[in-house]
Amino acid sequence: MSRLLNGIVAVCPDRGIGRRGELPWHPVRLANEFKHFRRMTSTPSVKDKQNVVIMGRRTWFSIPEKNRPLNNRINIVLSRVLRAPPAGAHHLAPDFNSALKLVDVDLADRADQVWVIGGSSLYKDLMESPGTKRLFVTQILNQFDCDTFLPEISAARYRLLPQFPGVPSELQTENGIQYRFEVYESFEQ
Ligand SMILES: NC(=O)c1ccc[n+]([C@@H]2O[C@H](COP(=O)([O-])OP(=O)(O)OC[C@H]3O[C@@H](n4cnc5c(N)ncnc54)[C@H](OP(=O)(O)O)[C@@H]3O)[C@@H](O)[C@H]2O)c1
């Protein structure tokens, strides 16, 4: 069964998403951008179910300890090395397909939307997986030094939606940083 998969990322003009295990604009906080992330990933479309967030091991450890696991969401961490979920995580998976299988089989009765929240290779797995995908991209208009990057969003496989319910389309400014929210959808069904 192929389900709709969502990804969410905030990205600099050079497609940078991280630096030294933090967000590129660290220590500046983008509180409203973070609220957007929380609202999108936490809000299930079905009552009595929770959304799932899937992330790589480094993204898990980039979340401040007091905020782990991300609340009101089922947290799945990917690692080829770990043999048990890191403290606080709900589930561990050895690869992306195993994580999706976990959602569709073991968690089927309580999991709603699936959200891939990084890092680089997880976004690549998402973009290349079959079925319909939606990418919720915050385009940060200021450039920061980055060492981790988002794979290119292929224009042949994704289109930018003119608008999306609940996602503001106007330019945002926070702490001197400008950004806009975009939503891309894959052509394949
Ligand atoms: N701007 C944003 O929206 C955003 C979002 C997320 C993260 N970030 C930033 O990005 C950086 C972290 O991302 P990252 O790309 O460096 O690392 P990452 O993808 O979060 O973690 C990499 C690790 O995850 C595991 N992993 C990844 N893909 C896997 C797969 N297909 N199967 C099994 N295990 C897999 C491996 O763990 P093992 O080594 O244990 O095998 C790998 O070493 C941080 O700077 C973070 O702040 C930014």
The ligand as a Tripos MOL2 file, in Angstrom:
@<TRIPOS>MOLECULE
LIG
   48    52     1     0     0
SMALL
NO_CHARGES

@<TRIPOS>ATOM
      1 N1         16.6850   22.8520    8.3810 N.am      1 LIG1
      2 C1         15.9320   21.8070    8.6780 C.2       1 LIG1
      3 O1         14.7200   21.8060    8.4590 O.2       1 LIG1
      4 C2         16.5750   20.5960    9.3110 C.ar      1 LIG1
      5 C3         15.8380   19.4260    9.5090 C.ar      1 LIG1
      6 C4         16.4750   18.3280   10.0660 C.ar      1 LIG1
      7 C5         17.8150   18.3930   10.4030 C.ar      1 LIG1
      8 N2         18.4870   19.5490   10.1890 N.ar      1 LIG1
      9 C6         19.9250   19.6510   10.4790 C.3       1 LIG1
     10 O2         20.5750   18.6610    9.6990 O.3       1 LIG1
     11 C7         21.6550   18.0930   10.4560 C.3       1 LIG1
     12 C8         21.3840   16.6160   10.6880 C.3       1 LIG1
     13 O3         21.1360   15.9840    9.4290 O.3       1 LIG1
     14 P1         22.1540   14.9220    8.7890 P.3       1 LIG1
     15 O4         21.7770   14.7710    7.3510 O.co2     1 LIG1
     16 O5         23.5430   15.3340    9.1250 O.co2     1 LIG1
     17 O6         21.8750   13.6110    9.6190 O.3       1 LIG1
     18 P2         20.5750   12.6910    9.8280 P.3       1 LIG1
     19 O7         20.0270   12.2400    8.5310 O.co2     1 LIG1
     20 O8         19.6500   13.3200   10.7780 O.co2     1 LIG1
     21 O9         21.2620   11.4810   10.5980 O.3       1 LIG1
     22 C9         22.2020   10.7000    9.9230 C.3       1 LIG1
     23 C10        22.2080    9.3390   10.5780 C.3       1 LIG1
     24 O10        20.8880    8.7990   10.5410 O.3       1 LIG1
     25 C11        20.9580    7.4250   10.2250 C.3       1 LIG1
     26 N3         20.3750    7.2470    8.8950 N.ar      1 LIG1
     27 C12        20.1910    8.1840    7.9270 C.ar      1 LIG1
     28 N4         19.6010    7.6280    6.8600 N.ar      1 LIG1
     29 C13        19.4020    6.3300    7.1540 C.ar      1 LIG1
     30 C14        18.8290    5.2420    6.4600 C.ar      1 LIG1
     31 N5         18.3050    5.3890    5.2070 N.pl3     1 LIG1
     32 N6         18.7840    4.0390    7.0630 N.ar      1 LIG1
     33 C15        19.2740    3.8900    8.3220 C.ar      1 LIG1
     34 N7         19.8380    4.8830    9.0440 N.ar      1 LIG1
     35 C16        19.8950    6.0860    8.4590 C.ar      1 LIG1
     36 C17        22.4070    7.0480   10.2790 C.3       1 LIG1
     37 O11        22.6560    6.7940   11.6470 O.3       1 LIG1
     38 P3         23.8080    5.7920   12.1760 P.3       1 LIG1
     39 O12        25.0890    6.5210   11.9290 O.co2     1 LIG1
     40 O13        23.4710    5.6160   13.6310 O.co2     1 LIG1
     41 O14        23.6740    4.5380   11.3680 O.co2     1 LIG1
     42 C18        23.0930    8.3370    9.8570 C.3       1 LIG1
     43 O15        24.4300    8.4570   10.2730 O.3       1 LIG1
     44 C19        21.7190   18.9030   11.7470 C.3       1 LIG1
     45 O16        22.5760   20.0170   11.5420 O.3       1 LIG1
     46 C20        20.2850   19.3730   11.9180 C.3       1 LIG1
     47 O17        20.1970   20.5500   12.7050 O.3       1 LIG1
     48 C21        17.8950   20.6400    9.6450 C.ar      1 LIG1
@<TRIPOS>BOND
     1     1     2 1
     2     2     3 2
     3     2     4 1
     4     4     5 ar
     5     4    48 ar
     6     5     6 ar
     7     6     7 ar
     8     7     8 ar
     9     8     9 1
    10     8    48 ar
    11     9    10 1
    12     9    46 1
    13    10    11 1
    14    11    12 1
    15    11    44 1
    16    12    13 1
    17    13    14 1
    18    14    15 2
    19    14    16 1
    20    14    17 1
    21    17    18 1
    22    18    19 2
    23    18    20 1
    24    18    21 1
    25    21    22 1
    26    22    23 1
    27    23    24 1
    28    23    42 1
    29    24    25 1
    30    25    26 1
    31    25    36 1
    32    26    27 ar
    33    26    35 ar
    34    27    28 ar
    35    28    29 ar
    36    29    30 ar
    37    29    35 ar
    38    30    31 1
    39    30    32 ar
    40    32    33 ar
    41    33    34 ar
    42    34    35 ar
    43    36    37 1
    44    36    42 1
    45    37    38 1
    46    38    39 2
    47    38    40 1
    48    38    41 1
    49    42    43 1
    50    44    45 1
    51    44    46 1
    52    46    47 1
@<TRIPOS>SUBSTRUCTURE
     1 LIG1         1 GROUP 0 **** ****
